[in-house]
Amino acid sequence: MTILSSREVNQDFGRAKKATTQGPVMITDRGRPSLVLLDIATYRRLSEPQESVVDGLASDDTVDLDDYIPYRSAPSRKIIFD
């Protein structure tokens, strides 16, 4: 993610606009995150209504639960029962 200060954006908006091709651009105000600039394709994808798990399970269609269950990236620990 590109991070630019509001001053940098005001001085060179073209740079901020071009940076959105690589991903979201965080704009800071006095060192604190203030805004995020997105390209239109990313905005549209994020603003689409999402189907809930309940709606997905209630439908007649086959449901792939991997779409709803988050992947756990941490390795699981072996449980020892005494």
Secondary structure as GFF3:
##gff-version 3
##sequence-region A 1 82
A	DSSP	beta_strand	2	5	.	.	.	ID=ss1
A	DSSP	alpha_helix	6	11	.	.	.	ID=ss2
A	DSSP	alpha_helix	13	19	.	.	.	ID=ss3
A	DSSP	beta_strand	25	29	.	.	.	ID=ss4
A	DSSP	beta_strand	32	37	.	.	.	ID=ss5
A	DSSP	alpha_helix	40	47	.	.	.	ID=ss6
A	DSSP	alpha_helix	53	58	.	.	.	ID=ss7
A	DSSP	three_ten_helix	65	67	.	.	.	ID=ss8
###
